[in-house]
Every structure is written in C-alpha cells, then in structure tokens.
Amino acid sequence: MLEDIMRFAFLCKEKPSSSRGKVAVIGAGPAGLAATGYLVCQGYDVDIYDKQPLPGGLMIFAIPPWRIPRERVLEGIKVLKENFGVKFLLRTKVFAGKPRHDEGDDFVEKNIPLEEIVNNYDAVIITTGAWRSRVPRLPGADADGVLTALEYVYKHRIYELGFSDKKPVTEGKVVVIGGGYSAVDAAEQAIRDRADEVHLVYRRTIKYAPAGVYEMERIRAMGVEIKELISPLEIITEDNKVKGIKCQRMKLGKPDRSGRPRPEPIPGSEFIMDADLVIFATGELSTPPVSLEDKEALQKLGIELDKWGCVVVDERYQSSNPKIFVAGDVVTGPSKIGSAVASGLRAACNLDMFLRARSNKFIQSV
C-alpha cells in the first residue's frame, strides 16, 4: 500500500521521457534519497554511490526498526530503482586524497576518487552524513567493552539484515553515556537484549536532553535507570577490560552557547559505578568525502571544510566548486531525519536551477 512506502519521488508518478542530464549523489541516506527523488522528477538520470550493502544510510544501519520501519524505506528505494531507473552503486566509497577509515566501512569493496565522479557528471550532490563518533579522551576509553553507540547499534542492524552471522550479545551491567537519540536507541537496544542492568548517564537533567523528556521517560518505563547530573572521568579497567566508570556529580550553571545551563563539576563528588559494557553516545562528526587535514585534495576539488569538518556551502547548498552541492549531516552535523530530507530537497532544487541556467547560457551563446 502507498502509505507503507517512503515515497522519495513524491512530485511525480513516472520519470519524464527526456533527460536533462546526469547527476551523481554520494550517500544513500535520507538527504541523498530525497534529493534523488526530486531530481528524477525533473528528468535527470541519477546514480547513487554508497558504502553500505543496502541504500538507506543510518535509517537502515543505525536507527532501530521500531523507530523507522525499514520496510517503508526499502520499498521507497525499490520504486526509485524500478520506476525511475536510479542506479545504486553499493559497497563503494567515494573519497578524495588520502584514505580515511570511518565507522560503517565494513562492507566497502571499491574506492573511487571523488574527482573522477565530479568530472564524469553534470553535477554532484554530496550527502555522506556523520559516520564518526565523538568520544571523550578519557583514561581507559580504548579498553575492551567500550563501544560507541553507532558501533553498537550498527552491529545489531547488520546481523538483523543478514550481513553478519555474529549475533551481538549484551550481558551484565550496561552504562550508556549521553542524552540524545543515539543514547536512547543504545539503551533501548540493551534492554531488548535483556542486559542485567541498563543505566543512562547524562551530565544535565533530562529536561535539557536533546532526545527530549518524552523519550527519556519512555525508556525509563522500559527499565532503563537514568542518572542525571553525572559526567564520566575515567573508565576503570582490569587486564584492559571494563570493570567500571569513575564519575563526578554535576550542577547546572549559567547558559552556554547552546542556551542550556552549563554542567559544572561538584568538587569532591567522585564515585565509581560498576560496568561490564560502556557505550558512548556523545555525538557524531560529519564525514565529508575528503579529510580536513588534506589541504592538497581540498584545493584540487575547490571545496572548503569548516573547523568541525562540515562542508561549507552557500544559501543554495552549493559549495565553492559550482558543480558540487552538499546536503544533510555533512553540512550541519548530526540532525534529525526531517532536517536532512529538507536540505536534500533544497540542494536538489538549486542544482536543477543551476544546470538549467547553465544550459540556457550555452544555448544563447550558440
């Protein structure tokens, strides 16, 4: 049924008969799929490159199916492929310059230089998302039994999808650190895995948690014990295996740049929590197809990254290389699905106007 399909090409029922050009979309997550749906309805031939064995990005390989039913996403992708001729080039990582390993690179079989893609298409949209976790530099953070939330849920998704025969096992006492959706998803996954205890540690109160009070109370009702105003200081280990976490109690101070009260440590309030598994859900970083440190590759591409590693774009989502448009988390940092979809649509609309204007200039010059 149509209501069970995530319709990416919602502006038309079939692709126009004449082709307006050929566009590459790098990244098959929500921004890339939304951009593709818009472009095929304008008459463009679209090839999508993605490093995973299935399209869908974090909607398939990170966000749990009870939050976004994966069947809806996959049905929408099937429509793009069968009804609109979209070509999906999977298990393929597009990158410029010196290689970089990101989370979720497990299934990459082919690497293609970004410069090659840019040269072979009329225009390109980069929507490579945020596939690197931000982990505090704490003593013991590299011990066995310490995972990122992305790593933890990714292992579950690839097993559920049949891409791994190693079933993730969650045992003992689990401590999730963070207050966003990644933390909520990891904690809920641990509950569903029937861990002995699941604790969520957050440095502010849940009133200020990015995931919101409703989500926090929902997982609390499932059995997650939420510990507010606590920040980790050190992972306690024995033979390089997690045994616990040294924490410090916090208090709320004056607002910081986010507008929320700044968490401030309370001197002398340190204590130790037992733990068998520690999951850091402390944010993700954008993963553009070129490294911030690779100045030569950036210069060749003609694009810029800001100090956080996000691609710099103008109000049209166009980079400093006019052929390259960028959308989604690789521009903004981690965001919600709706925001990524909206930016993908805007980038595609502006790409379309750019190519139409360029085509008109060519016709007029002839």
matplotlib code that plots the C-alpha trace (Angstrom):
import matplotlib.pyplot as plt

x = [0.0, 1.2, 1.0, 3.5, 6.1, 8.5, 7.9, 11.1, 9.8, 6.6, 6.4, 5.7, 4.4, 6.9, 10.1, 9.9, 10.7, 13.5, 16.8, 18.0, 21.4, 23.3, 23.8, 25.7, 24.5, 27.2, 25.5, 22.1, 20.8, 17.7, 19.2, 20.6, 17.4, 15.2, 17.5, 17.3, 13.5, 13.3, 15.9, 14.3, 11.0, 12.8, 14.1, 17.7, 19.4, 20.8, 23.5, 23.8, 27.0, 27.0, 29.5, 26.8, 25.4, 22.0, 20.8, 19.1, 22.1, 21.5, 17.8, 18.7, 22.0, 21.7, 18.2, 16.3, 13.4, 10.9, 11.6, 11.7, 10.3, 13.0, 10.4, 9.0, 12.5, 13.4, 10.1, 10.7, 14.2, 12.8, 10.4, 13.4, 15.2, 12.4, 10.2, 12.7, 15.9, 18.0, 21.3, 22.7, 26.4, 26.8, 29.8, 31.6, 33.3, 33.9, 36.8, 39.4, 43.0, 44.4, 42.1, 40.2, 38.5, 35.1, 32.6, 30.4, 33.2, 33.0, 31.5, 33.5, 34.7, 35.6, 37.1, 36.5, 38.2, 35.8, 37.5, 36.5, 32.9, 32.9, 34.5, 32.0, 28.7, 27.0, 26.8, 27.2, 25.4, 27.4, 25.3, 27.7, 26.3, 28.0, 29.8, 32.4, 31.6, 32.8, 34.4, 35.8, 39.5, 39.2, 41.7, 40.6, 38.4, 40.1, 39.5, 37.6, 34.0, 33.9, 31.8, 30.3, 26.5, 26.9, 29.2, 26.8, 23.6, 25.4, 26.4, 22.7, 21.4, 23.9, 23.0, 19.3, 19.8, 21.8, 25.1, 26.7, 26.3, 27.7, 24.8, 25.5, 25.3, 24.8, 25.5, 25.9, 25.7, 25.5, 26.2, 25.2, 26.7, 24.8, 21.3, 20.5, 18.6, 21.7, 21.8, 18.1, 18.5, 21.5, 19.9, 16.7, 18.7, 20.4, 17.0, 15.7, 18.9, 17.9, 21.0, 21.1, 21.0, 21.0, 21.9, 21.9, 24.3, 23.7, 25.6, 22.5, 18.9, 16.6, 14.7, 17.7, 18.4, 18.5, 16.2, 13.6, 11.8, 9.2, 11.9, 13.8, 10.6, 9.7, 12.9, 12.8, 9.4, 11.1, 13.6, 16.5, 17.8, 18.5, 21.2, 21.1, 23.9, 26.7, 29.8, 32.4, 36.0, 37.7, 37.0, 38.1, 39.8, 41.4, 43.6, 42.3, 38.7, 36.0, 35.2, 33.6, 33.4, 34.7, 32.2, 31.6, 28.4, 27.5, 25.4, 23.8, 25.4, 24.8, 23.7, 26.4, 26.3, 23.5, 21.3, 21.1, 22.6, 26.3, 27.1, 29.7, 31.6, 31.0, 34.4, 34.9, 31.8, 33.6, 32.3, 32.6, 29.9, 30.4, 30.1, 30.6, 29.8, 30.2, 28.6, 29.5, 26.6, 28.3, 27.7, 28.9, 31.1, 30.4, 32.2, 32.8, 34.5, 37.8, 39.7, 40.1, 43.8, 44.3, 44.8, 46.0, 42.9, 40.6, 42.4, 42.1, 38.3, 37.8, 35.7, 36.1, 35.5, 34.9, 36.8, 34.3, 34.8, 31.5, 31.4, 31.0, 28.0, 26.1, 22.3, 21.8, 23.7, 26.3, 30.0, 32.8, 33.1, 29.9, 29.4, 29.2, 26.1, 26.0, 23.2, 22.3, 24.5, 27.7, 26.7, 25.1, 26.5, 24.1, 20.5, 17.0, 15.8, 13.3, 16.0, 18.2, 15.4, 14.6, 18.2, 18.4, 15.3, 16.6, 20.1, 18.4, 16.2, 19.1, 21.2, 18.3, 18.2, 22.0, 22.0, 19.0, 20.7, 24.0, 22.1, 20.3, 23.6, 25.0, 22.0, 22.2, 25.9, 25.3]
y = [0.0, 3.5, 4.6, 1.9, 3.3, 6.1, 8.0, 9.8, 10.8, 12.3, 15.0, 12.7, 9.2, 8.5, 9.9, 12.4, 10.9, 13.3, 13.5, 16.8, 15.5, 13.1, 13.7, 11.7, 11.5, 10.4, 8.9, 7.0, 8.3, 10.5, 13.6, 11.7, 9.8, 12.9, 14.7, 11.8, 11.7, 15.4, 15.1, 12.2, 14.0, 16.9, 14.4, 13.7, 10.4, 9.7, 7.4, 6.9, 5.8, 4.4, 2.3, 0.1, -3.1, -1.6, 2.0, 3.9, 5.1, 5.5, 4.9, 1.2, 0.7, 2.6, 3.8, 0.8, -0.6, 0.1, 3.8, 3.8, 0.6, -0.4, -1.9, 1.5, 2.8, -0.2, -0.1, 3.6, 2.7, -0.1, 2.4, 4.7, 1.8, 0.1, 3.1, 5.8, 4.0, 5.1, 3.2, 2.2, 1.6, 0.0, -1.2, 1.8, 4.5, 7.8, 9.8, 12.4, 12.3, 10.3, 7.4, 7.7, 4.9, 5.8, 3.7, 1.7, 1.0, -2.8, -3.6, -1.4, -3.3, -0.5, 3.0, 5.7, 9.1, 12.0, 13.9, 11.1, 11.4, 15.2, 15.0, 12.4, 14.0, 17.3, 17.9, 16.1, 16.1, 15.0, 13.6, 11.4, 12.0, 11.6, 8.3, 9.2, 9.1, 11.8, 10.0, 11.9, 11.4, 9.6, 7.1, 3.6, 4.6, 2.2, -0.8, -4.0, -3.4, 0.2, 0.9, 3.9, 4.0, 3.9, 0.9, -0.9, -0.4, -1.0, -4.5, -5.2, -3.9, -5.8, -9.0, -8.5, -7.8, -11.0, -9.3, -10.8, -14.2, -13.0, -12.2, -9.4, -10.4, -7.9, -9.2, -7.8, -4.1, -1.6, 2.1, 4.4, 7.9, 10.7, 12.3, 12.3, 9.9, 7.7, 7.2, 6.4, 3.9, 2.2, 2.0, 0.6, -2.0, -3.1, -3.5, -5.6, -7.7, -8.4, -7.0, -7.4, -3.7, -0.7, 2.8, 6.0, 8.7, 12.3, 15.4, 17.6, 16.9, 15.2, 18.5, 19.6, 16.3, 16.5, 13.5, 15.2, 14.3, 12.0, 9.7, 9.6, 8.8, 6.1, 4.2, 4.7, 2.9, 0.1, -0.4, 2.0, 3.7, 7.3, 9.1, 12.8, 15.4, 12.9, 13.0, 10.3, 10.9, 7.6, 4.0, 1.6, -1.5, -4.7, -6.5, -4.0, -5.0, -2.7, -3.0, 0.3, 4.1, 6.8, 9.6, 13.0, 14.7, 17.9, 21.0, 23.4, 26.7, 29.7, 29.0, 28.1, 28.6, 26.0, 28.1, 25.3, 25.5, 24.6, 21.5, 22.3, 19.7, 19.5, 19.1, 16.0, 14.3, 11.5, 7.9, 4.7, 2.7, -0.9, -1.7, -4.5, -2.6, 1.2, 2.8, 6.4, 8.2, 11.6, 12.8, 12.2, 14.1, 14.8, 12.6, 14.5, 12.5, 14.4, 15.0, 18.4, 17.9, 17.0, 20.6, 19.4, 17.3, 20.2, 22.6, 20.2, 19.8, 23.5, 23.0, 24.1, 22.5, 24.4, 23.7, 21.0, 19.2, 20.2, 21.2, 24.9, 25.9, 29.0, 29.6, 27.4, 24.4, 25.0, 24.6, 26.8, 24.3, 25.2, 21.6, 20.3, 20.7, 19.3, 18.4, 16.7, 16.0, 16.5, 20.2, 20.7, 18.0, 15.4, 16.3, 14.8, 12.9, 15.6, 18.2, 16.0, 15.4, 19.1, 20.0, 17.3, 18.7, 22.2, 21.2, 19.3, 22.2, 24.5, 22.1, 21.9, 25.6, 25.8, 23.3, 24.9, 28.3, 26.9, 25.2, 28.4, 30.3, 27.7, 27.9, 31.7, 31.7, 29.3]
z = [0.0, -0.8, 2.8, 3.7, 1.3, 2.0, -1.3, -2.2, -5.7, -4.4, -7.1, -10.0, -10.8, -13.5, -14.9, -17.8, -21.1, -22.0, -20.0, -18.6, -17.7, -15.4, -11.7, -9.1, -5.5, -3.0, 0.0, 0.1, 3.4, 3.8, 2.3, -0.7, -1.4, -1.0, -3.5, -5.9, -5.8, -6.7, -9.5, -11.2, -11.4, -13.1, -15.7, -14.6, -14.7, -11.2, -10.0, -6.2, -4.6, -1.1, 1.0, 2.6, 1.0, 1.0, 0.4, 3.3, 5.3, 9.1, 8.6, 7.8, 9.5, 12.8, 13.6, 15.0, 13.0, 15.8, 15.3, 11.5, 9.9, 7.4, 5.0, 4.3, 3.4, 1.3, -0.6, -1.5, -2.7, -4.8, -6.5, -7.3, -8.9, -10.8, -11.8, -12.2, -13.3, -10.5, -10.4, -7.0, -6.8, -3.4, -1.3, -2.9, -1.0, -2.9, -1.4, -2.4, -1.4, 1.4, 2.5, 5.9, 7.8, 9.2, 11.1, 8.9, 6.3, 6.9, 3.5, 1.2, -1.8, -4.1, -3.7, -6.3, -6.3, -5.9, -8.6, -11.1, -10.1, -10.5, -13.9, -15.2, -14.2, -14.9, -11.2, -7.9, -4.5, -1.5, 1.3, 3.2, 6.6, 10.0, 10.4, 13.0, 16.7, 19.1, 22.2, 25.2, 25.7, 29.0, 30.5, 29.6, 26.7, 24.4, 26.6, 25.7, 26.5, 25.4, 22.3, 20.5, 20.2, 16.4, 16.6, 19.0, 17.0, 13.7, 14.8, 15.6, 12.3, 10.1, 12.0, 11.6, 7.9, 7.3, 6.6, 9.7, 11.2, 14.6, 16.8, 19.2, 22.9, 25.6, 29.1, 32.6, 33.5, 30.7, 31.1, 28.2, 28.3, 26.6, 26.3, 22.6, 20.3, 19.9, 23.7, 23.8, 20.9, 22.5, 25.9, 24.4, 22.4, 25.6, 27.3, 24.4, 24.6, 28.2, 29.8, 33.6, 34.2, 31.9, 33.1, 31.1, 32.5, 31.4, 32.6, 32.6, 33.7, 31.2, 30.9, 28.7, 27.0, 23.1, 22.9, 25.0, 28.2, 26.5, 25.1, 28.4, 30.3, 27.7, 28.1, 31.9, 31.8, 29.9, 32.7, 31.9, 35.1, 34.2, 36.2, 35.8, 36.5, 36.2, 34.0, 33.4, 34.4, 33.7, 32.5, 35.2, 33.7, 34.7, 32.1, 29.6, 30.2, 31.5, 35.2, 36.0, 35.5, 37.7, 37.6, 39.0, 40.1, 38.3, 38.9, 36.4, 35.9, 33.6, 30.0, 27.4, 23.6, 23.2, 25.5, 28.1, 31.6, 31.6, 33.6, 36.3, 38.4, 42.1, 43.8, 45.9, 44.4, 42.6, 42.8, 40.9, 39.0, 38.2, 34.4, 32.0, 28.9, 28.4, 25.4, 24.4, 22.8, 23.0, 19.4, 15.9, 13.4, 9.8, 7.3, 4.0, 1.3, 1.9, 5.1, 6.7, 7.0, 3.3, 2.0, -1.4, -2.0, -0.9, -3.2, -6.2, -5.5, -4.9, -1.8, 1.8, 5.2, 8.4, 11.6, 12.6, 9.3, 7.7, 4.1, 3.6, 1.4, 0.5, 0.9, -2.2, -0.7, -3.3, -2.4, -3.7, -6.6, -8.6, -9.7, -6.2, -4.0, -0.4, 1.9, 5.2, 8.2, 6.2, 6.2, 9.5, 11.7, 13.2, 12.8, 12.6, 9.6, 8.7, 8.6, 6.4, 4.0, 3.7, 3.0, 0.4, -1.4, -1.3, -2.6, -5.5, -6.4, -6.5, -8.5, -11.0, -11.3, -11.7, -14.6, -16.3, -16.1, -17.5, -20.3, -21.2, -21.3, -23.6, -25.9, -26.0, -26.8, -29.7]

ax = plt.figure().add_subplot(projection="3d")
ax.plot(x, y, z, "-o")
ax.set_aspect("equal")
plt.show()
